[in-house]
């Protein structure tokens, strides 16, 4: 009798030629073995899709699906979720690396904290060549922590599938903050999460990433914050905090990059 899958690792990817091999390899080499890895190719070119299919043959626990047209991360993750068999959902990004003990530590943490529905981790940040430092967030996250920004690092998360079943899947109508919008819905339902302070993930970040922070995306982020504050019953006196992304979007990308780099430990 085959073993019931416990962890479903889900990921969207689009032409990530330079990083995909190390990314997949980091999941295959996990010391926790009861997982499946569902990868959604978001309508990459044919050569990349064939590369994914080739890499999937490394391990029978890897499944490749493909979107007929480019639909974005939230849509891709929802497709993976609908196919997932695990009780726990782990996120992964195609240009990052999970350390070999990531899943075992996170699974153990949630097993020891049944009152929590999700856990993230600290992460080491690099720009492709140079290690820039470690980024961490608050150990146990309350409603008030959501006032200060996004308290979880999305690709590091391990989430109970029951939370998705109770609050719904990712919202495909928000830009770049499908994770933050989900956290607000999860917390509005009374669920809570935490962050392991040990870095278990290697996160790729470069100046190019900051070019994606457009004013249009910032407006969407501010709307997500305001709707989230309302859902949590947070006093309107705090709503001005929701406009911080707009201010950041108006700043030069080079300044933002240096600012966030200096905040790394």
C-alpha positions as CSV (number, residue, x, y, z in Angstrom):
1,X,0.0,0.0,0.0
2,X,1.5,3.4,-1.0
3,X,2.2,6.0,1.6
4,X,-0.2,9.0,1.8
5,X,1.6,12.1,0.6
6,X,2.0,14.6,3.5
7,X,3.6,17.6,1.8
8,X,2.7,19.0,-1.6
9,X,5.3,21.5,-2.9
10,X,3.7,23.8,-5.4
11,X,5.5,26.2,-7.8
12,X,4.9,28.3,-10.9
13,X,7.6,28.9,-13.4
14,X,8.2,30.8,-16.7
15,X,11.4,30.4,-18.7
16,X,13.7,30.2,-15.6
17,X,16.5,28.5,-17.5
18,X,19.4,29.6,-15.3
19,X,18.0,28.5,-11.9
20,X,15.5,25.7,-12.4
21,X,18.0,22.8,-12.2
22,X,19.2,23.9,-8.7
23,X,15.7,24.7,-7.6
24,X,14.3,21.2,-8.4
25,X,17.5,19.6,-7.1
26,X,17.0,21.3,-3.7
27,X,13.6,19.7,-3.3
28,X,14.8,16.3,-4.5
29,X,17.6,16.4,-1.8
30,X,15.3,17.2,1.1
31,X,16.0,15.0,4.2
32,X,12.2,14.8,4.5
33,X,11.0,12.4,1.9
34,X,7.2,12.2,2.0
35,X,6.5,14.9,-0.6
36,X,5.2,15.5,-4.1
37,X,6.4,18.5,-6.3
38,X,3.8,20.0,-8.6
39,X,5.3,22.5,-11.1
40,X,3.1,24.6,-13.3
41,X,4.8,25.9,-16.4
42,X,3.1,29.2,-17.1
43,X,3.2,28.9,-20.9
44,X,7.0,29.1,-21.3
45,X,8.6,28.4,-24.7
46,X,8.7,24.9,-26.0
47,X,12.4,24.3,-25.2
48,X,11.9,25.3,-21.5
49,X,8.8,23.1,-21.2
50,X,10.8,20.1,-22.7
51,X,13.6,20.9,-20.1
52,X,11.0,20.7,-17.3
53,X,9.7,17.4,-18.6
54,X,13.3,16.1,-18.8
55,X,14.1,17.2,-15.2
56,X,10.9,15.7,-13.9
57,X,12.3,12.2,-14.8
58,X,14.8,12.6,-12.1
59,X,12.2,11.7,-9.5
60,X,8.7,10.2,-9.9
61,X,7.3,12.5,-7.2
62,X,7.6,15.4,-9.6
63,X,4.6,16.4,-11.7
64,X,4.6,18.9,-14.6
65,X,1.5,20.7,-15.8
66,X,1.3,23.6,-18.3
67,X,-0.9,26.6,-18.9
68,X,-2.1,27.1,-22.4
69,X,-1.4,30.8,-22.1
70,X,0.4,33.0,-19.6
71,X,-1.9,33.4,-16.6
72,X,0.4,34.5,-13.7
73,X,1.5,33.1,-10.4
74,X,-1.8,33.0,-8.5
75,X,-3.6,31.1,-11.4
76,X,-0.7,28.6,-11.6
77,X,-0.6,28.0,-7.9
78,X,-4.3,27.3,-7.8
79,X,-3.9,24.7,-10.5
80,X,-1.3,23.0,-8.4
81,X,-3.4,23.2,-5.3
82,X,-6.3,21.5,-7.1
83,X,-4.1,18.6,-7.9
84,X,-2.3,18.4,-4.6
85,X,-2.7,15.3,-2.4
86,X,-0.8,16.5,0.7
87,X,-2.3,17.7,4.0
88,X,0.4,20.4,4.0
89,X,1.2,22.8,1.1
90,X,4.8,24.1,0.7
91,X,5.7,27.0,-1.6
92,X,8.7,27.3,-3.8
93,X,10.0,29.8,-6.4
94,X,11.9,28.7,-9.5
95,X,14.9,31.0,-8.9
96,X,15.4,30.0,-5.3
97,X,16.8,27.1,-3.3
98,X,15.4,25.2,-0.3
99,X,18.0,24.0,2.2
100,X,18.0,20.2,2.7
101,X,16.4,20.4,6.2
102,X,13.7,22.9,5.3
103,X,10.7,20.6,5.0
104,X,11.6,18.4,8.0
105,X,12.0,21.4,10.3
106,X,8.8,23.1,9.1
107,X,6.7,19.9,9.3
108,X,8.0,19.2,12.8
109,X,7.1,22.8,13.8
110,X,3.5,22.5,12.7
111,X,3.2,19.1,14.3
112,X,4.2,20.7,17.6
113,X,2.0,23.7,17.1
114,X,-1.5,22.4,16.2
115,X,-2.9,25.8,17.0
116,X,-1.1,27.3,14.0
117,X,-2.1,26.9,10.3
118,X,1.1,28.0,8.7
119,X,4.8,28.7,9.2
120,X,7.4,30.5,7.2
121,X,11.2,30.8,7.8
122,X,14.0,33.3,7.7
123,X,15.9,33.3,4.4
124,X,19.3,34.0,3.1
125,X,19.3,36.6,0.3
126,X,21.6,36.6,-2.7
127,X,21.7,38.5,-6.0
128,X,22.8,35.6,-8.1
129,X,26.4,35.9,-7.3
130,X,26.9,37.6,-3.9
131,X,25.4,36.7,-0.5
132,X,23.8,39.8,0.8
133,X,22.6,38.7,4.3
134,X,19.6,37.1,6.1
135,X,16.1,38.4,6.2
136,X,13.8,37.4,9.0
137,X,10.3,38.3,10.3
138,X,8.4,38.2,13.6
139,X,8.3,34.7,15.3
140,X,4.6,34.7,16.1
141,X,2.4,36.9,13.9
142,X,-0.6,38.7,15.3
143,X,-3.3,40.8,13.6
144,X,-1.3,43.9,14.6
145,X,1.7,42.7,12.7
146,X,-0.2,42.8,9.5
147,X,-0.3,46.6,10.0
148,X,3.4,46.8,9.5
149,X,3.6,45.1,6.1
150,X,3.8,41.5,4.9
151,X,4.9,39.5,7.9
152,X,5.5,36.3,5.9
153,X,7.9,35.4,3.1
154,X,5.7,33.7,0.6
155,X,8.1,31.1,-1.0
156,X,9.1,29.9,2.4
157,X,5.6,29.0,3.6
158,X,4.2,25.7,4.7
159,X,0.4,25.9,5.0
160,X,-2.2,23.4,6.2
161,X,-4.4,22.5,3.2
162,X,-7.4,22.8,5.5
163,X,-6.8,26.6,5.6
164,X,-7.1,26.8,1.8
165,X,-10.3,24.7,2.0
166,X,-11.8,27.0,4.5
167,X,-10.8,30.4,3.1
168,X,-10.5,29.7,-0.6
169,X,-7.6,29.6,-3.0
170,X,-5.3,32.5,-4.2
171,X,-7.1,35.6,-5.6
172,X,-6.2,35.9,-9.2
173,X,-7.4,39.5,-9.4
174,X,-4.6,41.1,-7.4
175,X,-1.2,42.0,-8.7
176,X,2.0,40.7,-7.0
177,X,0.4,40.4,-3.6
178,X,-1.7,37.2,-3.9
179,X,0.1,36.1,-0.7
180,X,-0.7,39.2,1.4
181,X,-4.4,39.0,0.3
182,X,-4.5,35.4,1.4
183,X,-2.9,36.1,4.8
184,X,-5.7,38.7,5.5
185,X,-8.4,36.2,4.7
186,X,-6.7,33.5,6.8
187,X,-6.3,35.8,9.8
188,X,-9.9,37.1,9.4
189,X,-11.0,33.5,9.9
190,X,-9.1,33.3,13.2
191,X,-6.1,31.3,11.9
192,X,-2.6,32.2,13.0
193,X,0.9,31.6,11.7
194,X,4.6,31.9,12.7
195,X,8.1,32.2,11.4
196,X,11.0,30.0,12.2
197,X,14.0,32.3,12.8
198,X,16.5,29.9,11.3
199,X,17.1,30.6,7.5
200,X,15.9,27.5,5.7
201,X,15.7,29.1,2.3
202,X,18.0,30.9,-0.2
203,X,16.1,33.7,-1.9
204,X,17.2,35.4,-5.2
205,X,16.8,39.2,-5.3
206,X,18.3,41.7,-7.6
207,X,17.8,45.3,-8.8
208,X,15.8,43.9,-11.6
209,X,13.1,42.7,-9.2
210,X,12.5,46.3,-8.0
211,X,11.6,47.4,-11.5
212,X,8.4,45.3,-11.1
213,X,7.3,47.7,-8.3
214,X,5.2,49.9,-10.5
215,X,2.7,52.6,-9.3
216,X,-0.2,50.5,-10.7
217,X,0.9,47.5,-8.6
218,X,1.4,49.8,-5.6
219,X,-2.2,51.0,-5.9
220,X,-3.4,47.4,-5.9
221,X,-1.3,46.6,-2.8
222,X,-2.8,49.6,-0.9
223,X,-6.3,48.4,-1.8
224,X,-5.4,44.9,-0.4
225,X,-4.2,46.5,2.8
226,X,-7.3,48.6,3.3
227,X,-9.7,45.7,2.5
228,X,-7.6,43.5,4.9
229,X,-7.8,46.1,7.7
230,X,-11.5,46.2,7.3
231,X,-11.8,42.4,7.4
232,X,-9.7,42.3,10.6
233,X,-11.7,45.1,12.2
234,X,-8.7,47.4,12.5
235,X,-9.5,51.0,13.4
236,X,-9.5,53.5,10.4
237,X,-6.9,55.5,12.3
238,X,-4.3,53.1,11.0
239,X,-5.4,53.2,7.3
240,X,-2.7,55.7,6.4
241,X,-0.2,52.8,6.7
242,X,-1.8,51.3,3.7
243,X,-0.4,54.0,1.4
244,X,3.2,53.1,2.2
245,X,3.6,51.0,-1.0
246,X,2.6,54.0,-3.1
247,X,5.3,56.1,-1.5
248,X,7.8,53.3,-2.1
249,X,6.8,53.1,-5.7
250,X,7.6,56.7,-6.2
251,X,11.1,56.3,-5.0
252,X,14.0,55.4,-7.3
253,X,14.6,51.6,-7.5
254,X,18.3,52.0,-6.7
255,X,17.4,53.6,-3.4
256,X,14.9,50.9,-2.5
257,X,17.4,48.2,-3.3
258,X,20.1,49.8,-1.0
259,X,17.5,50.4,1.7
260,X,16.3,46.8,1.8
261,X,19.9,45.5,1.6
262,X,20.9,47.5,4.6
263,X,18.1,46.0,6.6
264,X,19.5,42.5,6.1
265,X,21.3,41.0,9.1
